Amino acid sequence: MKKNDWILIAAILAVVLVAFLAVNFFKEDGAYVVVRVDGKEVAKYSLSENGEYPLNGGTNILCIQDGKAYLTSATCPDHLCVNQGKIDQSGETITCLPNRLTVTVYGAETNDVELVG
């Protein structure tokens, strides 16, 4: 490899490192989750209160525990939504495509948001 190849590799690695640090530095802890079915908002739940919530007529079960949200069960064939794990940072989303459901974390609570749960 030539000197310019090493410079290009170092520059790419530096850009990736800066982007990674910027994304992680500006992450905001989540305050609540918004549940949408077919793109329509159907529920909001605070991450500060533990509970289990049936969603979309019981096709999915949302669990909120210790400030993290995750799906414990789903009627979809592949259960990818259940395997997505726990979310707690603003902007993170769990999606169940077969059931047309999304659960998205949002940051600081606002006065115009009515939380359920």
Backbone torsions as a table, in degrees:
resi	resn	phi	psi	omega
1	MET	NA	146.5	-179.7
2	LYS	-90.0	167.6	-178.9
3	LYS	-58.8	-40.1	-179.1
4	ASN	-66.0	-32.5	176.5
5	ASP	-62.8	-44.2	179.6
6	TRP	-65.5	-37.5	177.8
7	ILE	-65.1	-42.2	178.1
8	LEU	-63.3	-44.9	178.4
9	ILE	-61.3	-44.4	179.7
10	ALA	-63.3	-39.7	180.0
11	ALA	-66.2	-42.4	178.5
12	ILE	-63.6	-44.3	178.2
13	LEU	-62.2	-38.2	178.6
14	ALA	-65.1	-42.2	178.9
15	VAL	-64.1	-42.9	178.9
16	VAL	-63.0	-43.5	179.8
17	LEU	-63.5	-44.4	179.3
18	VAL	-63.4	-42.8	178.8
19	ALA	-63.4	-43.4	179.1
20	PHE	-61.5	-46.0	179.5
21	LEU	-65.4	-38.6	179.6
22	ALA	-64.5	-43.1	-179.9
23	VAL	-63.8	-45.5	-178.6
24	ASN	-72.9	-30.3	179.9
25	PHE	-70.3	-36.0	-176.1
26	PHE	-94.4	7.2	176.7
27	LYS	-66.0	141.2	-179.8
28	GLU	-115.1	135.9	175.7
29	ASP	-62.2	142.3	-180.0
30	GLY	-77.8	150.8	177.7
31	ALA	-114.6	-30.8	-178.9
32	TYR	-156.1	163.6	175.5
33	VAL	-116.2	148.2	175.7
34	VAL	-116.0	128.8	179.8
35	VAL	-102.9	129.9	177.4
36	ARG	-125.5	138.9	173.9
37	VAL	-123.6	127.4	-175.3
38	ASP	54.6	32.4	178.9
39	GLY	80.4	-3.3	180.0
40	LYS	-100.1	131.7	179.6
41	GLU	-67.9	124.4	-178.3
42	VAL	-116.6	-18.9	-179.1
43	ALA	-164.0	155.9	173.0
44	LYS	-134.0	135.0	179.9
45	TYR	-132.8	138.5	176.9
46	SER	-74.2	139.7	175.7
47	LEU	-78.9	-8.6	-178.6
48	SER	-86.4	-7.0	179.7
49	GLU	-120.3	122.7	179.5
50	ASN	-70.1	147.2	176.7
51	GLY	173.6	167.7	174.0
52	GLU	-120.6	136.0	-173.8
53	TYR	-133.4	121.9	173.4
54	PRO	-73.6	134.8	-177.8
55	LEU	-119.5	151.9	172.3
56	ASN	54.5	48.1	179.3
57	GLY	71.3	20.9	178.6
58	GLY	92.9	4.6	179.8
59	THR	-69.0	-26.4	178.8
60	ASN	-134.0	148.7	175.5
61	ILE	-117.8	118.3	177.8
62	LEU	-94.2	130.9	176.5
63	CYS	-117.1	131.9	173.3
64	ILE	-117.2	121.8	-177.2
65	GLN	-147.4	128.1	177.4
66	ASP	54.4	40.1	176.2
67	GLY	79.2	10.5	179.3
68	LYS	-123.8	144.6	179.4
69	ALA	-115.0	142.1	177.1
70	TYR	-159.6	159.0	177.0
71	LEU	-93.8	129.5	-179.2
72	THR	-94.4	-25.2	177.9
73	SER	-155.0	157.6	179.7
74	ALA	-156.4	153.9	179.4
75	THR	-90.8	0.7	-179.4
76	CYS	-71.3	155.1	-173.2
77	PRO	-70.3	-31.6	-173.6
78	ASP	-100.8	-14.5	178.5
79	HIS	56.9	29.4	177.5
80	LEU	-62.4	-34.7	-179.6
81	CYS	-64.5	-36.0	178.6
82	VAL	-70.0	-35.3	-178.1
83	ASN	-82.5	-2.2	179.0
84	GLN	-70.8	-17.1	175.6
85	GLY	88.9	-166.5	-175.1
86	LYS	-92.1	143.2	178.3
87	ILE	-124.0	143.1	178.4
88	ASP	-152.5	-1.3	180.0
89	GLN	-102.0	142.2	-179.9
90	SER	-55.3	131.2	179.2
91	GLY	98.3	-16.2	178.9
92	GLU	-73.3	145.9	-175.5
93	THR	-139.5	142.1	168.4
94	ILE	-109.9	132.2	-177.6
95	THR	-124.8	133.7	172.7
96	CYS	-118.1	97.2	-176.0
97	LEU	-63.6	-45.5	-179.0
98	PRO	-59.6	-34.1	-179.7
99	ASN	-96.9	5.3	177.2
100	ARG	54.4	43.8	-173.9
101	LEU	-122.1	138.6	171.1
102	THR	-131.3	145.3	174.1
103	VAL	-124.7	117.3	-175.3
104	THR	-121.5	137.4	178.3
105	VAL	-89.6	136.9	175.2
106	TYR	-122.6	154.9	-175.7
107	GLY	-77.4	-139.6	-172.8
108	ALA	-48.2	136.1	179.8
109	GLU	-67.5	143.3	176.4
110	THR	-111.7	162.1	-176.9
111	ASN	-67.0	-25.0	-176.8
112	ASP	-91.6	9.2	178.7
113	VAL	-103.2	123.2	177.4
114	GLU	-98.5	115.0	-176.6
115	LEU	-89.9	143.6	177.6
116	VAL	-105.0	145.1	173.7
117	GLY	99.6	NA	NA
